[in-house]
Amino acid sequence: MKRQDGFTIIEVTLFLAVSGFFAISLLVGASTAVQRQQYRDSVQSFANYLRSQYSQVINVENDRNFGKCPIGGGDTNRGQSECVILGRYIETVADGDNAGDRYRSYPVYGLYSKAGSSWKYALGESVSYQVNWGAKTKLANSNTNISVLMYRDPESGGLQVKLFNSRFSNTSISKAFSDSTVSDNEICVYDDGWMSGERLSVFLPQRAGSADAITVGNARGCSNG
């Protein structure tokens, strides 16, 4: 009987099925690895953004245009005004589906009122920031209204960081200085349906002498979405 060379239809079908299975597994694994790396990148980029804001509190640079103080009064030369830059105010921008993915940061000015024996505060011009790779942020209590006040206390000179679950306006920013009800120091960074398999957060200490004190770690009170 003459022997036939080659593969049967069943063998070819099995080979293609097994090859296809391994190919799909490799593609899924590669996609998951890319998503995980994008997620980590978004967390680190957000942490670096907050560190850069804190660095501006430590290393103050006068950015006032034409020497004008936003708290009132006339123009003055830089270095000759009682209007001082005390720190940075950072807040989320959007609500709804886009909540927690965009921020604005402002310089915070302070002016001591001799008549009232108290400090007055105002915000300068804002700068925008977008969280990378479509990631979003929220507090551990699921609140997406986030604001951070980083400042040097005008009386003691000590550095402080306050994290709130609400936002302040130019007219209400003084409440942030006097408010002692500070939220948890954890800001959750989460994805919208990714399969990253990990949850990370950015932690802000209430007092720190260096921007490096803002750290990234495993989430403690966060869930996805």
C-alpha positions as CSV (number, residue, x, y, z in Angstrom):
1,M,0.0,0.0,0.0
2,K,1.4,3.4,-1.0
3,R,2.1,5.7,2.0
4,Q,0.8,9.3,1.8
5,D,3.0,12.2,2.7
6,G,1.9,15.5,4.3
7,F,-0.7,16.4,7.0
8,T,-4.3,15.5,7.2
9,I,-7.1,18.1,7.4
10,I,-7.5,17.4,11.1
11,E,-3.9,17.9,11.8
12,V,-3.8,21.2,9.9
13,T,-6.9,22.4,11.7
14,L,-5.5,21.6,15.1
15,F,-2.2,23.3,14.2
16,L,-4.0,26.5,13.1
17,A,-6.2,26.5,16.2
18,V,-3.3,26.1,18.6
19,S,-1.2,28.7,16.7
20,G,-4.2,31.1,16.8
21,F,-4.6,30.6,20.5
22,F,-1.0,31.4,21.2
23,A,-1.1,34.4,18.9
24,I,-4.1,35.8,20.7
25,S,-2.6,35.2,24.1
26,L,0.5,37.1,23.1
27,L,-1.5,40.0,21.7
28,V,-3.6,40.2,24.9
29,G,-0.5,40.0,27.1
30,A,1.2,42.7,25.1
31,S,-1.9,45.0,25.3
32,T,-2.2,44.5,29.0
33,A,1.5,45.3,29.5
34,V,1.1,48.5,27.5
35,Q,-2.0,49.5,29.5
36,R,-0.2,48.8,32.8
37,Q,2.8,51.0,31.7
38,Q,0.5,53.8,30.6
39,Y,-1.2,53.7,33.9
40,R,2.0,53.9,35.8
41,D,3.2,56.7,33.6
42,S,0.0,58.7,34.4
43,V,0.5,58.2,38.1
44,Q,4.2,59.3,38.1
45,S,3.5,62.2,35.8
46,F,0.7,63.4,38.1
47,A,3.0,63.1,41.2
48,N,5.7,65.0,39.3
49,Y,3.2,67.8,38.6
50,L,2.4,68.1,42.3
51,R,6.1,68.0,43.2
52,S,6.7,70.8,40.7
53,Q,4.0,72.9,42.3
54,Y,5.5,72.3,45.8
55,S,8.9,73.2,44.5
56,Q,7.5,76.6,43.5
57,V,6.4,77.1,47.1
58,I,9.9,76.4,48.4
59,N,11.7,78.3,45.7
60,V,9.4,81.4,45.2
61,E,9.7,83.3,41.9
62,N,7.9,86.6,41.6
63,D,5.8,86.5,38.5
64,R,3.7,89.6,39.0
65,N,3.2,91.6,35.8
66,F,4.2,95.2,36.1
67,G,4.6,94.9,39.8
68,K,0.8,94.9,40.4
69,C,-0.5,93.1,43.5
70,P,-3.9,91.3,42.8
71,I,-5.1,92.2,46.3
72,G,-5.5,95.9,45.6
73,G,-3.3,98.9,45.8
74,G,-1.3,100.5,43.1
75,D,1.7,99.3,41.2
76,T,4.9,98.8,43.1
77,N,8.4,97.7,42.1
78,R,9.3,94.1,42.8
79,G,10.8,93.7,46.2
80,Q,9.2,96.9,47.4
81,S,5.7,95.7,48.2
82,E,4.1,94.0,51.2
83,C,2.3,91.8,48.7
84,V,4.0,88.4,48.8
85,I,3.6,85.1,47.1
86,L,2.7,82.5,49.8
87,G,2.3,79.4,47.7
88,R,0.2,77.5,45.2
89,Y,-3.5,76.6,44.9
90,I,-4.4,73.5,42.8
91,E,-7.9,72.3,41.9
92,T,-9.7,69.9,39.6
93,V,-11.7,71.6,36.8
94,A,-14.4,69.4,35.2
95,D,-17.3,67.6,36.7
96,G,-19.4,64.7,35.4
97,D,-17.7,62.2,33.0
98,N,-14.5,64.2,32.8
99,A,-14.2,64.8,36.6
100,G,-10.7,64.5,38.0
101,D,-8.7,64.5,34.7
102,R,-7.9,68.2,34.5
103,Y,-6.4,70.6,36.9
104,R,-5.6,74.3,37.3
105,S,-2.9,75.8,39.5
106,Y,-2.6,79.4,40.7
107,P,0.0,81.4,42.6
108,V,-1.4,82.5,46.0
109,Y,-0.7,86.1,47.1
110,G,-0.9,87.5,50.6
111,L,-1.1,91.0,51.9
112,Y,-1.1,92.0,55.5
113,S,-3.8,94.5,56.4
114,K,-2.5,96.8,59.2
115,A,-6.0,98.3,59.6
116,G,-7.6,94.9,60.2
117,S,-4.5,93.3,61.7
118,S,-5.1,90.3,59.4
119,W,-3.9,88.7,56.1
120,K,-5.8,89.0,52.8
121,Y,-5.4,86.4,50.1
122,A,-5.9,86.3,46.3
123,L,-5.2,84.0,43.4
124,G,-3.1,84.9,40.4
125,E,-3.3,83.7,36.8
126,S,-4.0,79.9,36.3
127,V,-2.0,77.3,34.5
128,S,-3.7,74.1,33.2
129,Y,-2.6,70.5,33.5
130,Q,-4.1,67.3,31.9
131,V,-3.6,63.9,33.5
132,N,-1.9,61.5,31.0
133,W,-3.4,58.6,29.2
134,G,-7.0,59.3,30.1
135,A,-6.5,58.5,33.8
136,K,-8.6,60.3,36.4
137,T,-8.2,61.3,40.0
138,K,-10.4,61.3,43.1
139,L,-10.1,61.2,46.9
140,A,-10.4,58.0,48.8
141,N,-14.0,58.9,49.6
142,S,-14.8,58.9,45.9
143,N,-15.1,62.7,45.7
144,T,-13.7,64.1,42.5
145,N,-13.8,67.7,43.7
146,I,-10.2,68.1,44.8
147,S,-8.2,71.1,45.8
148,V,-4.7,71.4,47.3
149,L,-3.3,74.4,49.1
150,M,0.5,74.4,49.4
151,Y,1.8,77.5,51.2
152,R,4.3,79.0,53.5
153,D,2.6,80.2,56.7
154,P,3.0,84.0,56.7
155,E,3.3,84.1,60.5
156,S,5.6,81.1,61.3
157,G,7.2,80.6,57.9
158,G,6.5,76.9,58.0
159,L,5.5,74.9,55.0
160,Q,2.0,73.3,54.9
161,V,-0.1,71.3,52.6
162,K,-3.9,71.1,52.9
163,L,-6.0,68.7,50.8
164,F,-9.8,69.4,50.5
165,N,-12.8,67.7,49.0
166,S,-14.2,71.0,47.8
167,R,-12.9,73.8,45.6
168,F,-12.4,77.5,46.4
169,S,-12.8,80.7,44.4
170,N,-10.7,83.8,44.4
171,T,-13.1,85.3,46.9
172,S,-13.2,82.3,49.2
173,I,-9.6,81.2,49.1
174,S,-9.1,82.8,52.6
175,K,-11.3,80.0,54.0
176,A,-8.8,77.4,52.9
177,F,-6.1,79.1,55.0
178,S,-8.3,79.1,58.1
179,D,-10.0,75.7,57.6
180,S,-8.6,73.1,59.9
181,T,-10.8,70.3,58.5
182,V,-8.3,68.7,56.2
183,S,-9.1,65.7,54.1
184,D,-7.0,62.5,53.9
185,N,-3.7,62.9,52.2
186,E,-4.4,60.3,49.5
187,I,-5.3,61.1,45.9
188,C,-6.3,58.0,44.0
189,V,-5.3,57.7,40.3
190,Y,-7.5,55.3,38.5
191,D,-8.3,54.1,35.0
192,D,-11.6,53.8,33.2
193,G,-11.9,50.1,32.6
194,W,-8.3,49.2,32.0
195,M,-6.9,45.9,33.1
196,S,-3.8,47.2,34.9
197,G,-4.2,44.9,37.8
198,E,-2.9,47.4,40.3
199,R,-4.1,50.6,42.1
200,L,-1.8,53.4,42.9
201,S,-2.2,56.7,44.7
202,V,-0.2,59.9,45.3
203,F,0.3,60.8,49.0
204,L,0.8,64.4,50.1
205,P,2.2,65.0,53.6
206,Q,0.8,67.9,55.6
207,R,4.2,69.2,56.3
208,A,7.4,68.6,54.4
209,G,10.7,70.3,53.7
210,S,11.1,68.8,50.2
211,A,9.0,68.1,47.2
212,D,10.3,64.5,47.3
213,A,8.0,64.0,50.3
214,I,5.1,63.7,47.8
215,T,5.2,60.0,47.0
216,V,3.5,57.2,45.0
217,G,2.4,54.0,46.7
218,N,-0.2,51.3,46.7
219,A,-3.7,52.6,47.1
220,R,-5.2,52.3,50.5
221,G,-8.8,53.5,50.2
222,C,-9.4,53.5,46.4
223,S,-11.4,51.5,44.0
224,N,-11.6,51.6,40.3
225,G,-13.9,54.1,38.8
